[in-house]
Amino acid sequence: MTAQATGKWNKYVTAGLIMTGTAVLLGLLAFFWTPCSTTAMSLSEKFKAPSLSHLFGTDNFGRDIFSRVMKGMGTTITISVLVVLLSATVGILLGALTGYFGGVVDEIVMRVTDAVNGFPSILLALVAVSVLGSGRQNLILSLGIVFSPSYIRIVRSEYLRLRDADYIKRARLMGVGKCRILFVHILPNILPVFWVSVMIGLNNAILAESGMSYLGIGVQPPNASLGNMLSDAQGYLQTAPWCALAPGLAIVWIVLGFSLFSEGIRRLGE
């Protein structure tokens, strides 16, 4: 790796860590403390412009927007991490089995993933949530299933590449069990490639969760989510633009942070 690549990597990772670290810390803090209540309404305080008492102003119910953005960051990041954790776990298990063993199971899984990939992921998630019902658990389950095929394909291709490597052949000759070969000998060698996909998946999950909540089938009011905050604010863009500006910039901040961090990880592997 050249010194120039290392320098670029350090800049990308540093910027990404600062941005994502800030969002994660604020989100975690919101589970224990916020400057103001995120649900208490006060009609006398509604549509207050940003000030020292309300850094991001107040919304149409007089709720402190900064506190709700903190809570919304925590909600959005938590749901997105759980979605990626679910889809990545399914991807590793099915991708490892199909890539290493092949056969009929491989054909069935690949045809199912082709069918799922043939439709826009958000559309499939909308259908799944419509069937299962709204709420956090159903949202996580729906998005986790929809995002799984991309991880299955990535893991499968890496297992196909490595299953006939010399060190794997030697492990078989030594009598090493298939489970150990799958998850001790091969899995660690695909993690650098897989990690970049996970970071990209987090971005997609954040945007998907925000979009679903914006449409009203994700996190339900009065619980704060960046998506439903944008939805509530769309009718006040001219009279109180700060209601939409704060959650919108929060989404951009988180997504950009994860993008910079994943780009840094990608450049590390060059």
ROVOFI-545945 format. One record per residue (C-alpha): residue number from 0; residue in one letter; chain; x, y, z. Coordinates in steps of 0.1 Angstrom, whole numbers, plus 2048, in hexadecimal, padded with zeros to 3 digits. Each point is the difference from the previous one (the first is absolute). Layout:
N
<vodo seq="NUM" type="a" mol="A" X="X" Y="Y" Z="Z"/>
...
// end
This chain:
270
<vodo seq="0" type="m" mol="A" X="800" Y="800" Z="800"/>
<vodo seq="1" type="t" mol="A" X="80E" Y="822" Z="7F6"/>
<vodo seq="2" type="a" mol="A" X="804" Y="81D" Z="818"/>
<vodo seq="3" type="q" mol="A" X="7E7" Y="814" Z="7EC"/>
<vodo seq="4" type="a" mol="A" X="7E6" Y="7E4" Z="803"/>
<vodo seq="5" type="t" mol="A" X="807" Y="7FE" Z="826"/>
<vodo seq="6" type="g" mol="A" X="7FB" Y="826" Z="803"/>
<vodo seq="7" type="k" mol="A" X="7E0" Y="7FF" Z="7ED"/>
<vodo seq="8" type="w" mol="A" X="7F4" Y="7E3" Z="815"/>
<vodo seq="9" type="n" mol="A" X="808" Y="812" Z="821"/>
<vodo seq="10" type="k" mol="A" X="7ED" Y="81F" Z="7F4"/>
<vodo seq="11" type="y" mol="A" X="7E1" Y="7EC" Z="7F6"/>
<vodo seq="12" type="v" mol="A" X="800" Y="7EB" Z="81F"/>
<vodo seq="13" type="t" mol="A" X="806" Y="81E" Z="817"/>
<vodo seq="14" type="a" mol="A" X="7E4" Y="814" Z="7F1"/>
<vodo seq="15" type="g" mol="A" X="7E9" Y="7E2" Z="800"/>
<vodo seq="16" type="l" mol="A" X="807" Y="7F7" Z="824"/>
<vodo seq="17" type="i" mol="A" X="7FA" Y="824" Z="80C"/>
<vodo seq="18" type="m" mol="A" X="7DF" Y="802" Z="7EE"/>
<vodo seq="19" type="t" mol="A" X="7F2" Y="7DE" Z="808"/>
<vodo seq="20" type="g" mol="A" X="80F" Y="801" Z="824"/>
<vodo seq="21" type="t" mol="A" X="7EE" Y="821" Z="806"/>
<vodo seq="22" type="a" mol="A" X="7DF" Y="7F2" Z="7F4"/>
<vodo seq="23" type="v" mol="A" X="804" Y="7DF" Z="813"/>
<vodo seq="24" type="l" mol="A" X="809" Y="812" Z="820"/>
<vodo seq="25" type="l" mol="A" X="7E2" Y="818" Z="7FE"/>
<vodo seq="26" type="g" mol="A" X="7E9" Y="7E3" Z="7F7"/>
<vodo seq="27" type="l" mol="A" X="80D" Y="7EB" Z="81E"/>
<vodo seq="28" type="l" mol="A" X="7FD" Y="81E" Z="817"/>
<vodo seq="29" type="a" mol="A" X="7DC" Y="805" Z="7F6"/>
<vodo seq="30" type="f" mol="A" X="7F6" Y="7DE" Z="80F"/>
<vodo seq="31" type="f" mol="A" X="80A" Y="80E" Z="822"/>
<vodo seq="32" type="w" mol="A" X="7FD" Y="826" Z="7FE"/>
<vodo seq="33" type="t" mol="A" X="7F5" Y="81C" Z="7E9"/>
<vodo seq="34" type="p" mol="A" X="7FF" Y="825" Z="806"/>
<vodo seq="35" type="c" mol="A" X="7DA" Y="800" Z="7FF"/>
<vodo seq="36" type="s" mol="A" X="7E5" Y="7E7" Z="7FE"/>
<vodo seq="37" type="t" mol="A" X="7FB" Y="7F1" Z="7DE"/>
<vodo seq="38" type="t" mol="A" X="7DB" Y="7FA" Z="803"/>
<vodo seq="39" type="a" mol="A" X="7F3" Y="81C" Z="817"/>
<vodo seq="40" type="m" mol="A" X="7EB" Y="819" Z="7ED"/>
<vodo seq="41" type="s" mol="A" X="7FD" Y="826" Z="806"/>
<vodo seq="42" type="l" mol="A" X="7EB" Y="814" Z="7E9"/>
<vodo seq="43" type="s" mol="A" X="80E" Y="820" Z="80E"/>
<vodo seq="44" type="e" mol="A" X="823" Y="7F5" Z="7F4"/>
<vodo seq="45" type="k" mol="A" X="7F7" Y="7F4" Z="7DD"/>
<vodo seq="46" type="f" mol="A" X="814" Y="80C" Z="7E2"/>
<vodo seq="47" type="k" mol="A" X="81B" Y="811" Z="815"/>
<vodo seq="48" type="a" mol="A" X="81E" Y="809" Z="7EB"/>
<vodo seq="49" type="p" mol="A" X="822" Y="7F2" Z="809"/>
<vodo seq="50" type="s" mol="A" X="80E" Y="810" Z="81F"/>
<vodo seq="51" type="l" mol="A" X="815" Y="7F9" Z="81F"/>
<vodo seq="52" type="s" mol="A" X="7E3" Y="7F0" Z="811"/>
<vodo seq="53" type="h" mol="A" X="7F7" Y="7EB" Z="7E2"/>
<vodo seq="54" type="l" mol="A" X="81E" Y="7FB" Z="7EA"/>
<vodo seq="55" type="f" mol="A" X="7EC" Y="7F3" Z="7E2"/>
<vodo seq="56" type="g" mol="A" X="7E0" Y="811" Z="808"/>
<vodo seq="57" type="t" mol="A" X="7DE" Y="7F0" Z="808"/>
<vodo seq="58" type="d" mol="A" X="7E7" Y="7EE" Z="7EA"/>
<vodo seq="59" type="n" mol="A" X="7DB" Y="804" Z="7FB"/>
<vodo seq="60" type="f" mol="A" X="7F9" Y="7F0" Z="822"/>
<vodo seq="61" type="g" mol="A" X="819" Y="815" Z="813"/>
<vodo seq="62" type="r" mol="A" X="818" Y="7E3" Z="803"/>
<vodo seq="63" type="d" mol="A" X="826" Y="806" Z="801"/>
<vodo seq="64" type="i" mol="A" X="80E" Y="7F6" Z="7DE"/>
<vodo seq="65" type="f" mol="A" X="824" Y="7FB" Z="80C"/>
<vodo seq="66" type="s" mol="A" X="7F4" Y="7E7" Z="81A"/>
<vodo seq="67" type="r" mol="A" X="7EB" Y="7EE" Z="7E6"/>
<vodo seq="68" type="v" mol="A" X="81D" Y="800" Z="7E7"/>
<vodo seq="69" type="m" mol="A" X="815" Y="7EF" Z="81B"/>
<vodo seq="70" type="k" mol="A" X="7E5" Y="7E6" Z="807"/>
<vodo seq="71" type="g" mol="A" X="7FA" Y="7FC" Z="7DA"/>
<vodo seq="72" type="m" mol="A" X="825" Y="7FA" Z="7FA"/>
<vodo seq="73" type="g" mol="A" X="800" Y="7E5" Z="81B"/>
<vodo seq="74" type="t" mol="A" X="7E1" Y="7F0" Z="7F2"/>
<vodo seq="75" type="t" mol="A" X="80C" Y="801" Z="7DC"/>
<vodo seq="76" type="i" mol="A" X="823" Y="7F3" Z="807"/>
<vodo seq="77" type="t" mol="A" X="7F3" Y="7E4" Z="817"/>
<vodo seq="78" type="i" mol="A" X="7E7" Y="7F4" Z="7E7"/>
<vodo seq="79" type="s" mol="A" X="81A" Y="802" Z="7E4"/>
<vodo seq="80" type="v" mol="A" X="81A" Y="7EC" Z="813"/>
<vodo seq="81" type="l" mol="A" X="7E7" Y="7E5" Z="809"/>
<vodo seq="82" type="v" mol="A" X="7F5" Y="7FE" Z="7DB"/>
<vodo seq="83" type="v" mol="A" X="823" Y="7FC" Z="7F4"/>
<vodo seq="84" type="l" mol="A" X="808" Y="7E7" Z="81C"/>
<vodo seq="85" type="l" mol="A" X="7E2" Y="7EB" Z="7F6"/>
<vodo seq="86" type="s" mol="A" X="807" Y="802" Z="7DA"/>
<vodo seq="87" type="a" mol="A" X="825" Y="7FA" Z="804"/>
<vodo seq="88" type="t" mol="A" X="7FB" Y="7E2" Z="816"/>
<vodo seq="89" type="v" mol="A" X="7E8" Y="7F1" Z="7E7"/>
<vodo seq="90" type="g" mol="A" X="818" Y="809" Z="7E4"/>
<vodo seq="91" type="i" mol="A" X="81E" Y="7EF" Z="811"/>
<vodo seq="92" type="l" mol="A" X="7ED" Y="7E0" Z="809"/>
<vodo seq="93" type="l" mol="A" X="7EF" Y="7FB" Z="7DE"/>
<vodo seq="94" type="g" mol="A" X="81D" Y="80E" Z="7EC"/>
<vodo seq="95" type="a" mol="A" X="819" Y="7E9" Z="811"/>
<vodo seq="96" type="l" mol="A" X="7EA" Y="7E1" Z="7FB"/>
<vodo seq="97" type="t" mol="A" X="7F8" Y="806" Z="7DC"/>
<vodo seq="98" type="g" mol="A" X="823" Y="80C" Z="7F6"/>
<vodo seq="99" type="y" mol="A" X="812" Y="7E3" Z="811"/>
<vodo seq="100" type="f" mol="A" X="7E9" Y="7E3" Z="7F9"/>
<vodo seq="101" type="g" mol="A" X="7EC" Y="80B" Z="7E0"/>
<vodo seq="102" type="g" mol="A" X="7E6" Y="7E8" Z="7F3"/>
<vodo seq="103" type="v" mol="A" X="7DA" Y="803" Z="801"/>
<vodo seq="104" type="v" mol="A" X="7FF" Y="816" Z="81F"/>
<vodo seq="105" type="d" mol="A" X="818" Y="819" Z="7EE"/>
<vodo seq="106" type="e" mol="A" X="7E9" Y="800" Z="7E1"/>
<vodo seq="107" type="i" mol="A" X="7E1" Y="806" Z="815"/>
<vodo seq="108" type="v" mol="A" X="80F" Y="81C" Z="816"/>
<vodo seq="109" type="m" mol="A" X="80F" Y="812" Z="7E1"/>
<vodo seq="110" type="r" mol="A" X="7DF" Y="7FF" Z="7EE"/>
<vodo seq="111" type="v" mol="A" X="7EE" Y="80F" Z="81E"/>
<vodo seq="112" type="t" mol="A" X="81B" Y="81B" Z="803"/>
<vodo seq="113" type="d" mol="A" X="7FC" Y="808" Z="7DB"/>
<vodo seq="114" type="a" mol="A" X="7DB" Y="803" Z="805"/>
<vodo seq="115" type="v" mol="A" X="804" Y="817" Z="81D"/>
<vodo seq="116" type="n" mol="A" X="81A" Y="815" Z="7EE"/>
<vodo seq="117" type="g" mol="A" X="7E8" Y="804" Z="7E3"/>
<vodo seq="118" type="f" mol="A" X="7EB" Y="818" Z="814"/>
<vodo seq="119" type="p" mol="A" X="809" Y="821" Z="811"/>
<vodo seq="120" type="s" mol="A" X="80A" Y="7F9" Z="824"/>
<vodo seq="121" type="i" mol="A" X="7EA" Y="81C" Z="80E"/>
<vodo seq="122" type="l" mol="A" X="7E2" Y="7F3" Z="7ED"/>
<vodo seq="123" type="l" mol="A" X="805" Y="7DD" Z="80E"/>
<vodo seq="124" type="a" mol="A" X="804" Y="80E" Z="823"/>
<vodo seq="125" type="l" mol="A" X="7E0" Y="814" Z="7FC"/>
<vodo seq="126" type="v" mol="A" X="7ED" Y="7E0" Z="7F6"/>
<vodo seq="127" type="a" mol="A" X="810" Y="7ED" Z="81D"/>
<vodo seq="128" type="v" mol="A" X="7F7" Y="81B" Z="81A"/>
<vodo seq="129" type="s" mol="A" X="7DD" Y="803" Z="7F2"/>
<vodo seq="130" type="v" mol="A" X="7FB" Y="7DA" Z="805"/>
<vodo seq="131" type="l" mol="A" X="811" Y="7FE" Z="822"/>
<vodo seq="132" type="g" mol="A" X="7F4" Y="821" Z="80D"/>
<vodo seq="133" type="s" mol="A" X="813" Y="820" Z="80B"/>
<vodo seq="134" type="g" mol="A" X="818" Y="802" Z="81D"/>
<vodo seq="135" type="r" mol="A" X="825" Y="7FD" Z="808"/>
<vodo seq="136" type="q" mol="A" X="802" Y="7DA" Z="801"/>
<vodo seq="137" type="n" mol="A" X="7ED" Y="7FB" Z="7DF"/>
<vodo seq="138" type="l" mol="A" X="815" Y="81C" Z="7F0"/>
<vodo seq="139" type="i" mol="A" X="820" Y="7EF" Z="80B"/>
<vodo seq="140" type="l" mol="A" X="7F5" Y="7DE" Z="7F4"/>
<vodo seq="141" type="s" mol="A" X="7F3" Y="80D" Z="7DE"/>
<vodo seq="142" type="l" mol="A" X="81F" Y="814" Z="7F8"/>
<vodo seq="143" type="g" mol="A" X="817" Y="7E4" Z="80D"/>
<vodo seq="144" type="i" mol="A" X="7F0" Y="7E7" Z="7E8"/>
<vodo seq="145" type="v" mol="A" X="801" Y="819" Z="7E3"/>
<vodo seq="146" type="f" mol="A" X="825" Y="808" Z="805"/>
<vodo seq="147" type="s" mol="A" X="80B" Y="7DC" Z="804"/>
<vodo seq="148" type="p" mol="A" X="805" Y="7F6" Z="7DB"/>
<vodo seq="149" type="s" mol="A" X="81C" Y="819" Z="7FB"/>
<vodo seq="150" type="y" mol="A" X="814" Y="7F1" Z="81D"/>
<vodo seq="151" type="i" mol="A" X="7F8" Y="7DD" Z="7F5"/>
<vodo seq="152" type="r" mol="A" X="80F" Y="807" Z="7DD"/>
<vodo seq="153" type="i" mol="A" X="81F" Y="810" Z="80E"/>
<vodo seq="154" type="v" mol="A" X="807" Y="7E5" Z="819"/>
<vodo seq="155" type="r" mol="A" X="7F8" Y="7E4" Z="7E7"/>
<vodo seq="156" type="s" mol="A" X="818" Y="80F" Z="7E6"/>
<vodo seq="157" type="e" mol="A" X="81C" Y="801" Z="81A"/>
<vodo seq="158" type="y" mol="A" X="7FA" Y="7DD" Z="80B"/>
<vodo seq="159" type="l" mol="A" X="800" Y="7F4" Z="7DC"/>
<vodo seq="160" type="r" mol="A" X="822" Y="811" Z="7FC"/>
<vodo seq="161" type="l" mol="A" X="810" Y="7F2" Z="81F"/>
<vodo seq="162" type="r" mol="A" X="7F1" Y="7DD" Z="803"/>
<vodo seq="163" type="d" mol="A" X="81B" Y="7F1" Z="7EA"/>
<vodo seq="164" type="a" mol="A" X="81D" Y="814" Z="80D"/>
<vodo seq="165" type="d" mol="A" X="81F" Y="7EC" Z="80A"/>
<vodo seq="166" type="y" mol="A" X="7FC" Y="807" Z="825"/>
<vodo seq="167" type="i" mol="A" X="7DC" Y="7F3" Z="7FF"/>
<vodo seq="168" type="k" mol="A" X="80A" Y="7E1" Z="7EE"/>
<vodo seq="169" type="r" mol="A" X="81B" Y="7F9" Z="81A"/>
<vodo seq="170" type="a" mol="A" X="7E6" Y="805" Z="81C"/>
<vodo seq="171" type="r" mol="A" X="7EA" Y="7E6" Z="7F0"/>
<vodo seq="172" type="l" mol="A" X="81D" Y="7E8" Z="7FD"/>
<vodo seq="173" type="m" mol="A" X="807" Y="805" Z="825"/>
<vodo seq="174" type="g" mol="A" X="7DC" Y="7F6" Z="808"/>
<vodo seq="175" type="v" mol="A" X="7F4" Y="823" Z="80B"/>
<vodo seq="176" type="g" mol="A" X="7DA" Y="801" Z="803"/>
<vodo seq="177" type="k" mol="A" X="7EB" Y="812" Z="7E7"/>
<vodo seq="178" type="c" mol="A" X="7F2" Y="818" Z="81A"/>
<vodo seq="179" type="r" mol="A" X="823" Y="80B" Z="80B"/>
<vodo seq="180" type="i" mol="A" X="80B" Y="804" Z="7DC"/>
<vodo seq="181" type="l" mol="A" X="7E1" Y="816" Z="7F9"/>
<vodo seq="182" type="f" mol="A" X="802" Y="817" Z="81D"/>
<vodo seq="183" type="v" mol="A" X="824" Y="7FF" Z="80D"/>
<vodo seq="184" type="h" mol="A" X="815" Y="7FB" Z="7E1"/>
<vodo seq="185" type="i" mol="A" X="7EC" Y="812" Z="7E5"/>
<vodo seq="186" type="l" mol="A" X="7EA" Y="81A" Z="811"/>
<vodo seq="187" type="p" mol="A" X="81C" Y="815" Z="80F"/>
<vodo seq="188" type="n" mol="A" X="80F" Y="803" Z="7DD"/>
<vodo seq="189" type="i" mol="A" X="7E0" Y="80F" Z="7F1"/>
<vodo seq="190" type="l" mol="A" X="7FA" Y="81A" Z="81C"/>
<vodo seq="191" type="p" mol="A" X="814" Y="81C" Z="7F0"/>
<vodo seq="192" type="v" mol="A" X="7EA" Y="7FF" Z="7E1"/>
<vodo seq="193" type="f" mol="A" X="7E1" Y="7F9" Z="815"/>
<vodo seq="194" type="w" mol="A" X="807" Y="81D" Z="817"/>
<vodo seq="195" type="v" mol="A" X="7FD" Y="81A" Z="7E4"/>
<vodo seq="196" type="s" mol="A" X="7DF" Y="7F1" Z="7F6"/>
<vodo seq="197" type="v" mol="A" X="7F4" Y="803" Z="824"/>
<vodo seq="198" type="m" mol="A" X="808" Y="825" Z="801"/>
<vodo seq="199" type="i" mol="A" X="7EE" Y="806" Z="7DF"/>
<vodo seq="200" type="g" mol="A" X="7E3" Y="7EB" Z="80E"/>
<vodo seq="201" type="l" mol="A" X="7FE" Y="817" Z="81E"/>
<vodo seq="202" type="n" mol="A" X="7FB" Y="81E" Z="7E9"/>
<vodo seq="203" type="n" mol="A" X="7E5" Y="7EE" Z="7ED"/>
<vodo seq="204" type="a" mol="A" X="7EF" Y="7F5" Z="820"/>
<vodo seq="205" type="i" mol="A" X="800" Y="824" Z="80E"/>
<vodo seq="206" type="l" mol="A" X="7F1" Y="80D" Z="7E0"/>
<vodo seq="207" type="a" mol="A" X="7E7" Y="7E4" Z="7FE"/>
<vodo seq="208" type="e" mol="A" X="7F5" Y="804" Z="825"/>
<vodo seq="209" type="s" mol="A" X="7FD" Y="826" Z="7FB"/>
<vodo seq="210" type="g" mol="A" X="7EB" Y="7FB" Z="7E1"/>
<vodo seq="211" type="m" mol="A" X="7E9" Y="7E7" Z="810"/>
<vodo seq="212" type="s" mol="A" X="7FB" Y="816" Z="81E"/>
<vodo seq="213" type="y" mol="A" X="7FA" Y="81E" Z="7E9"/>
<vodo seq="214" type="l" mol="A" X="7E4" Y="7EC" Z="7EF"/>
<vodo seq="215" type="g" mol="A" X="7F1" Y="7F8" Z="822"/>
<vodo seq="216" type="i" mol="A" X="806" Y="7DA" Z="801"/>
<vodo seq="217" type="g" mol="A" X="820" Y="800" Z="814"/>
<vodo seq="218" type="v" mol="A" X="805" Y="80F" Z="822"/>
<vodo seq="219" type="q" mol="A" X="7DF" Y="80E" Z="80C"/>
<vodo seq="220" type="p" mol="A" X="7F9" Y="821" Z="812"/>
<vodo seq="221" type="p" mol="A" X="805" Y="80C" Z="81A"/>
<vodo seq="222" type="n" mol="A" X="821" Y="7ED" Z="7FF"/>
<vodo seq="223" type="a" mol="A" X="81A" Y="815" Z="7EF"/>
<vodo seq="224" type="s" mol="A" X="810" Y="7F5" Z="7DF"/>
<vodo seq="225" type="l" mol="A" X="812" Y="815" Z="7E7"/>
<vodo seq="226" type="g" mol="A" X="7E9" Y="7F4" Z="7E5"/>
<vodo seq="227" type="n" mol="A" X="7DF" Y="808" Z="812"/>
<vodo seq="228" type="m" mol="A" X="80E" Y="822" Z="80B"/>
<vodo seq="229" type="l" mol="A" X="805" Y="808" Z="7DB"/>
<vodo seq="230" type="s" mol="A" X="7DD" Y="7F5" Z="7F9"/>
<vodo seq="231" type="d" mol="A" X="7F1" Y="815" Z="81B"/>
<vodo seq="232" type="a" mol="A" X="814" Y="81F" Z="7F5"/>
<vodo seq="233" type="q" mol="A" X="7F8" Y="7FF" Z="7DB"/>
<vodo seq="234" type="g" mol="A" X="7E1" Y="816" Z="805"/>
<vodo seq="235" type="y" mol="A" X="814" Y="81B" Z="810"/>
<vodo seq="236" type="l" mol="A" X="81E" Y="805" Z="7E8"/>
<vodo seq="237" type="q" mol="A" X="7F8" Y="824" Z="7FA"/>
<vodo seq="238" type="t" mol="A" X="7F5" Y="80B" Z="823"/>
<vodo seq="239" type="a" mol="A" X="818" Y="7EB" Z="815"/>
<vodo seq="240" type="p" mol="A" X="81B" Y="7F1" Z="7EA"/>
<vodo seq="241" type="w" mol="A" X="816" Y="7F6" Z="81E"/>
<vodo seq="242" type="c" mol="A" X="7E7" Y="7E4" Z="807"/>
<vodo seq="243" type="a" mol="A" X="80B" Y="7EE" Z="7E1"/>
<vodo seq="244" type="l" mol="A" X="823" Y="80D" Z="7FE"/>
<vodo seq="245" type="a" mol="A" X="80C" Y="7F0" Z="820"/>
<vodo seq="246" type="p" mol="A" X="7F5" Y="7DC" Z="7FA"/>
<vodo seq="247" type="g" mol="A" X="80A" Y="803" Z="7DB"/>
<vodo seq="248" type="l" mol="A" X="823" Y="80B" Z="808"/>
<vodo seq="249" type="a" mol="A" X="802" Y="7E5" Z="81B"/>
<vodo seq="250" type="i" mol="A" X="7F9" Y="7E5" Z="7E6"/>
<vodo seq="251" type="v" mol="A" X="81A" Y="80F" Z="7E8"/>
<vodo seq="252" type="w" mol="A" X="819" Y="802" Z="81C"/>
<vodo seq="253" type="i" mol="A" X="7FC" Y="7DC" Z="80A"/>
<vodo seq="254" type="v" mol="A" X="800" Y="7F2" Z="7DC"/>
<vodo seq="255" type="l" mol="A" X="81E" Y="816" Z="7F6"/>
<vodo seq="256" type="g" mol="A" X="813" Y="7F4" Z="81E"/>
<vodo seq="257" type="f" mol="A" X="7FB" Y="7DB" Z="7F9"/>
<vodo seq="258" type="s" mol="A" X="808" Y="806" Z="7DB"/>
<vodo seq="259" type="l" mol="A" X="821" Y="811" Z="809"/>
<vodo seq="260" type="f" mol="A" X="809" Y="7E4" Z="818"/>
<vodo seq="261" type="s" mol="A" X="7F8" Y="7E5" Z="7E7"/>
<vodo seq="262" type="e" mol="A" X="814" Y="811" Z="7E6"/>
<vodo seq="263" type="g" mol="A" X="81E" Y="802" Z="817"/>
<vodo seq="264" type="i" mol="A" X="7FC" Y="7DA" Z="807"/>
<vodo seq="265" type="r" mol="A" X="7FF" Y="7FA" Z="7DB"/>
<vodo seq="266" type="r" mol="A" X="81F" Y="814" Z="7F9"/>
<vodo seq="267" type="l" mol="A" X="812" Y="7ED" Z="81C"/>
<vodo seq="268" type="g" mol="A" X="7FC" Y="7E0" Z="7EC"/>
<vodo seq="269" type="e" mol="A" X="80F" Y="80F" Z="7E0"/>
// end
